[in-house]
């Protein structure tokens, strides 16, 4: 299930520093595969796009959990 945020996602649109082989693998796994496991999607869908740090990569789920936890009390 492709992510509906692809057209505006800095990661998918190569606006972030990405190792080409690894970036392509992440795009297939998270962006074009299971978006619900993408750290960027998780934060965006639960808190809003404004809470997604510019340096958050799709595989950084632990960081996404921290962001959610930190913003739950606010």
DSSP file (Angstrom, degrees, kcal/mol; ACC not computed):
  #  RESIDUE AA STRUCTURE BP1 BP2  ACC     N-H-->O    O-->H-N    N-H-->O    O-->H-N    TCO  KAPPA ALPHA  PHI   PSI    X-CA   Y-CA   Z-CA
    1    1 A X              0   0    0      0, 0.0    34,-0.9     0, 0.0    32,-0.1   0.000 360.0 360.0 360.0 109.7    0.0    0.0    0.0
    2    2 A X        -     0   0    0     30,-0.1     2,-0.2     1,-0.1    30,-0.2  -0.306 360.0-106.5 -65.3 145.7    1.8    3.2   -1.2
    3    3 A X    >   -     0   0    0     28,-2.4     3,-1.1     1,-0.1    -1,-0.1  -0.515  15.2-141.8 -73.5 137.0    2.0    6.1    1.1
    4    4 A X  T 3  S+     0   0    0      1,-0.2     3,-0.3    -2,-0.2    -1,-0.1   0.561  97.5  64.4 -75.8  -7.4   -0.3    9.0    0.3
    5    5 A X  T >>  +     0   0    0      1,-0.2     3,-1.3     2,-0.1     4,-1.2   0.318  67.4 108.6 -96.7   7.9    2.4   11.4    1.4
    6    6 A X  G X4 S+     0   0    0     -3,-1.1     3,-0.6     1,-0.3    -1,-0.2   0.867  71.7  57.2 -54.9 -43.1    4.9   10.5   -1.4
    7    7 A X  G 34 S+     0   0    0     -3,-0.3    -1,-0.3     1,-0.2    -2,-0.1   0.748 119.5  30.0 -65.3 -22.7    4.5   13.6   -3.4
    8    8 A X  G <4 S+     0   0    0     -3,-1.3     2,-0.5     4,-0.0    -1,-0.2   0.413  89.3 115.7-114.4  -0.7    5.5   15.9   -0.4
    9    9 A X    <X  -     0   0    0     -4,-1.2     4,-2.1    -3,-0.6     6,-0.2  -0.588  53.5-153.4 -77.6 121.0    7.8   13.5    1.5
   10   10 A X  T  4>S+     0   0    0     -2,-0.5     5,-3.3     1,-0.2     6,-0.7   0.844  95.2  52.0 -61.5 -33.3   11.4   14.9    1.6
   11   11 A X  T >45S+     0   0    0      3,-0.2     3,-1.5     4,-0.2     5,-0.3   0.965 111.8  43.6 -67.0 -51.2   12.8   11.4    2.0
   12   12 A X  T 345S+     0   0    0      1,-0.3    -2,-0.2     2,-0.1    -1,-0.2   0.834 113.8  51.7 -64.9 -32.5   11.0    9.9   -1.0
   13   13 A X  T 3<5S-     0   0    0     -4,-2.1    -1,-0.3    -7,-0.1    -2,-0.2   0.105 116.2-110.8 -95.7  22.0   11.8   12.9   -3.2
   14   14 A X  T < 5S+     0   0    0     -3,-1.5    -3,-0.2     1,-0.1    -2,-0.1   0.810  78.6 129.9  57.5  37.3   15.5   12.8   -2.4
   15   15 A X      < +     0   0    0     -5,-3.3     2,-0.3    -6,-0.2    -4,-0.2   0.433  60.6  68.6 -95.8  -2.3   15.6   16.0   -0.4
   16   16 A X  S    S-     0   0    0     -6,-0.7     2,-0.7    -5,-0.3    39,-0.1  -0.837 100.5 -95.2-113.8 153.9   17.5   14.2    2.4
   17   17 A X        +     0   0    0     -2,-0.3     2,-0.4     2,-0.0    -2,-0.1  -0.572  57.2 172.7 -69.8 112.4   21.0   12.8    2.4
   18   18 A X        -     0   0    0     -2,-0.7     2,-0.5    -4,-0.1     3,-0.0  -0.981  40.6-122.9-129.9 133.1   20.5    9.2    1.4
   19   19 A X     >  -     0   0    0     -2,-0.4     4,-3.8     1,-0.1     5,-0.3  -0.652  36.4-129.6 -67.5 122.2   23.0    6.4    0.5
   20   20 A X  H  > S+     0   0    0     -2,-0.5     4,-1.9     1,-0.2     5,-0.2   0.836 100.9  41.0 -51.9 -46.9   21.6    5.6   -2.9
   21   21 A X  H  > S+     0   0    0      2,-0.2     4,-1.7     1,-0.2    -1,-0.2   0.920 120.5  43.2 -68.9 -43.0   21.4    1.8   -2.5
   22   22 A X  H  > S+     0   0    0      2,-0.2     4,-2.5     1,-0.2    -2,-0.2   0.894 112.4  53.8 -68.8 -40.7   20.0    2.0    1.1
   23   23 A X  H  X S+     0   0    0     -4,-3.8     4,-2.5     1,-0.2    -2,-0.2   0.905 108.3  49.3 -60.7 -42.6   17.6    4.8    0.2
   24   24 A X  H  X S+     0   0    0     -4,-1.9     4,-2.2    -5,-0.3    -1,-0.2   0.899 110.2  51.3 -64.2 -40.6   16.1    2.8   -2.7
   25   25 A X  H  X S+     0   0    0     -4,-1.7     4,-2.4     1,-0.2    -2,-0.2   0.921 111.4  47.5 -62.6 -44.1   15.7   -0.2   -0.4
   26   26 A X  H  X>S+     0   0    0     -4,-2.5     4,-3.2     2,-0.2     5,-0.9   0.899 109.2  54.2 -63.8 -41.1   13.9    2.0    2.2
   27   27 A X  I  <>S+     0   0    0     -4,-2.5     5,-2.7     1,-0.2     6,-0.4   0.922 112.2  43.8 -60.0 -43.8   11.7    3.6   -0.4
   28   28 A X  I  <5S+     0   0    0     -4,-2.2    -1,-0.2     3,-0.2    -2,-0.2   0.908 119.3  42.6 -67.5 -41.0   10.5    0.1   -1.6
   29   29 A X  I  <>S+     0   0    0     -4,-2.4     5,-2.4    -5,-0.2    -2,-0.2   0.936 132.7  14.1 -72.4 -47.6   10.1   -1.2    1.9
   30   30 A X  I  <5S+     0   0    0     -4,-3.2     8,-0.2     3,-0.2    -3,-0.2   0.908 129.9  39.0 -97.9 -51.6    8.4    1.8    3.6
   31   31 A X  I   <S+     0   0    0     -5,-0.9   -28,-2.4    -4,-0.2    -3,-0.2   0.906 133.1  22.2 -72.3 -43.0    7.2    4.3    1.0
   32   32 A X  T   <S+     0   0    0     -5,-2.7    -1,-0.2   -30,-0.2    -4,-0.2   0.469 133.1  38.1-103.4  -4.3    5.9    1.8   -1.6
   33   33 A X  T   5S-     0   0    0     -6,-0.4     2,-0.9     1,-0.1    -3,-0.2   0.538 124.1  -6.7-109.1-105.7    5.4   -1.1    0.7
   34   34 A X    > < -     0   0    0     -5,-2.4     3,-1.8     1,-0.2     4,-0.2  -0.781  55.6-179.7-104.0  91.4    4.1   -0.9    4.3
   35   35 A X  G >  S+     0   0    0     -2,-0.9     3,-1.7   -34,-0.9     6,-0.2   0.746  74.4  73.7 -60.7 -25.0    3.8    2.8    5.1
   36   36 A X  G 3  S+     0   0    0      1,-0.3    -1,-0.3    -3,-0.1    -6,-0.1   0.624  95.1  52.1 -69.2 -10.6    2.5    1.9    8.6
   37   37 A X  G <  S+     0   0    0     -3,-1.8     2,-0.4    -7,-0.2    -1,-0.3   0.417  84.0 108.6-101.1  -0.6    6.1    0.9    9.6
   38   38 A X    <>  -     0   0    0     -3,-1.7     4,-2.7    -8,-0.2     5,-0.2  -0.654  64.1-146.2 -80.1 125.5    7.7    4.2    8.4
   39   39 A X  H  > S+     0   0    0     19,-2.3     4,-2.2    -2,-0.4     5,-0.2   0.882 100.5  51.8 -58.9 -40.0    8.8    6.3   11.3
   40   40 A X  H  > S+     0   0    0      1,-0.2     4,-2.4     2,-0.2    -1,-0.2   0.916 111.7  46.1 -63.6 -43.3    8.0    9.5    9.3
   41   41 A X  H  > S+     0   0    0     -6,-0.2     4,-3.0     2,-0.2     5,-0.3   0.905 110.1  54.3 -66.2 -41.9    4.5    8.2    8.6
   42   42 A X  H  X S+     0   0    0     -4,-2.7     4,-1.5     2,-0.2     5,-0.2   0.941 113.1  41.1 -58.8 -50.0    3.9    7.2   12.2
   43   43 A X  H  X>S+     0   0    0     -4,-2.2     4,-2.9     1,-0.2     5,-1.0   0.932 116.7  49.5 -65.0 -45.5    4.8   10.6   13.6
   44   44 A X  H  X5S+     0   0    0     -4,-2.4     4,-0.9    -5,-0.2    -2,-0.2   0.906 112.1  46.8 -61.3 -43.8    2.9   12.4   10.9
   45   45 A X  H  <5S+     0   0    0     -4,-3.0    -1,-0.2     1,-0.2    -2,-0.2   0.787 121.1  36.5 -72.9 -26.3   -0.3   10.4   11.2
   46   46 A X  H  <5S+     0   0    0     -4,-1.5    -2,-0.2    -5,-0.3    -1,-0.2   0.788 137.0  12.6 -96.0 -30.2   -0.4   10.6   15.0
   47   47 A X  H  <5S-     0   0    0     -4,-2.9    -3,-0.2    -5,-0.2    -2,-0.1   0.653 109.9 -96.0-119.4 -24.4    0.9   14.2   15.6
   48   48 A X    ><< -     0   0    0     -5,-1.0     3,-1.9    -4,-0.9     4,-0.2  -0.268  37.6 -81.4 115.5 153.4    0.9   16.0   12.3
   49   49 A X  G >  S+     0   0    0      1,-0.3     3,-1.7     2,-0.2    -1,-0.1   0.787 120.8  68.5 -60.7 -29.5    3.5   16.7    9.6
   50   50 A X  G 3  S+     0   0    0      1,-0.3    -1,-0.3    -3,-0.1    -2,-0.1   0.666  95.0  57.5 -66.4 -15.1    4.9   19.6   11.6
   51   51 A X  G <  S+     0   0    0     -3,-1.9     2,-0.7    -8,-0.1    -1,-0.3   0.477  80.3 102.0 -92.6  -3.8    6.2   17.2   14.2
   52   52 A X  S <  S-     0   0    0     -3,-1.7   -12,-0.1    -4,-0.2    12,-0.0  -0.727  73.1-133.5 -83.8 113.1    8.3   15.1   11.7
   53   53 A X    >   -     0   0    0     -2,-0.7     3,-1.7     1,-0.1    -2,-0.1  -0.335  14.2-123.1 -64.2 147.3   11.9   16.2   12.1
   54   54 A X  T 3  S+     0   0    0      1,-0.3    -1,-0.1   -44,-0.0    -2,-0.0   0.727 111.1  50.9 -64.5 -20.8   13.7   16.9    8.9
   55   55 A X  T 3  S+     0   0    0    -39,-0.1     2,-0.6     2,-0.1    -1,-0.3   0.164  79.3 119.0-103.9  18.4   16.4   14.2    9.7
   56   56 A X    <   -     0   0    0     -3,-1.7     2,-0.2     2,-0.0   -45,-0.1  -0.763  48.7-158.7 -88.2 117.9   14.0   11.4   10.6
   57   57 A X    >   -     0   0    0     -2,-0.6     3,-2.1     1,-0.1   -18,-0.2  -0.605  29.3-108.3 -94.1 157.0   14.5    8.4    8.3
   58   58 A X  T 3  S+     0   0    0      1,-0.3   -19,-2.3    -2,-0.2    -1,-0.1   0.764 117.0  52.4 -56.1 -29.0   11.8    5.7    7.7
   59   59 A X  T 3  S+     0   0    0    -21,-0.2     2,-1.5     1,-0.2     3,-0.3   0.412  80.0  98.3 -89.3   3.0   13.7    3.1    9.7
   60   60 A X    <>  +     0   0    0     -3,-2.1     4,-2.0     1,-0.2    -1,-0.2  -0.366  38.1 146.2 -90.7  57.6   14.1    5.3   12.8
   61   61 A X  H  >  +     0   0    0     -2,-1.5     4,-2.4     1,-0.2    -1,-0.2   0.834  67.3  57.0 -65.3 -34.3   11.1    3.8   14.7
   62   62 A X  H  > S+     0   0    0     -3,-0.3     4,-1.9     2,-0.2    -1,-0.2   0.920 108.6  47.2 -63.3 -42.4   12.8    4.1   18.1
   63   63 A X  H  > S+     0   0    0      2,-0.2     4,-2.4     1,-0.2    -2,-0.2   0.889 109.7  53.9 -64.8 -39.3   13.1    7.9   17.5
   64   64 A X  H  X S+     0   0    0     -4,-2.0     4,-2.5     1,-0.2    -2,-0.2   0.908 107.0  51.3 -61.4 -41.8    9.5    8.0   16.3
   65   65 A X  H  X S+     0   0    0     -4,-2.4     4,-2.5     1,-0.2    -1,-0.2   0.895 109.4  50.6 -61.5 -40.5    8.4    6.4   19.6
   66   66 A X  H  X S+     0   0    0     -4,-1.9     4,-3.0     2,-0.2    -2,-0.2   0.906 109.6  50.2 -63.7 -42.7   10.4    9.0   21.6
   67   67 A X  H  X S+     0   0    0     -4,-2.4     4,-1.8     2,-0.2    -2,-0.2   0.924 112.2  47.3 -62.3 -44.9    8.8   11.8   19.6
   68   68 A X  H  X S+     0   0    0     -4,-2.5     4,-1.0     2,-0.2    -2,-0.2   0.923 114.3  46.9 -61.9 -44.6    5.3   10.4   20.3
   69   69 A X  H >X S+     0   0    0     -4,-2.5     4,-0.8     1,-0.2     3,-0.6   0.921 111.8  50.4 -64.2 -44.8    6.1    9.9   24.0
   70   70 A X  H 3< S+     0   0    0     -4,-3.0    -1,-0.2     1,-0.2    -2,-0.2   0.815 115.9  42.2 -64.1 -30.7    7.6   13.4   24.3
   71   71 A X  H 3< S+     0   0    0     -4,-1.8     3,-0.5    -5,-0.2    -1,-0.2   0.518  96.4  76.6 -96.3  -5.9    4.5   15.0   22.7
   72   72 A X  H << S+     0   0    0     -4,-1.0    -1,-0.2    -3,-0.6    -2,-0.2   0.848  95.2  50.2 -70.3 -33.7    1.9   12.9   24.5
   73   73 A X     <        0   0    0     -4,-0.8    -1,-0.2     1,-0.2    -2,-0.1   0.542 360.0 360.0 -83.5  -6.1    2.3   14.9   27.7
   74   74 A X              0   0    0     -3,-0.5    -1,-0.2    -4,-0.1    -2,-0.1   0.462 360.0 360.0 -88.6 360.0    2.0   18.3   25.9
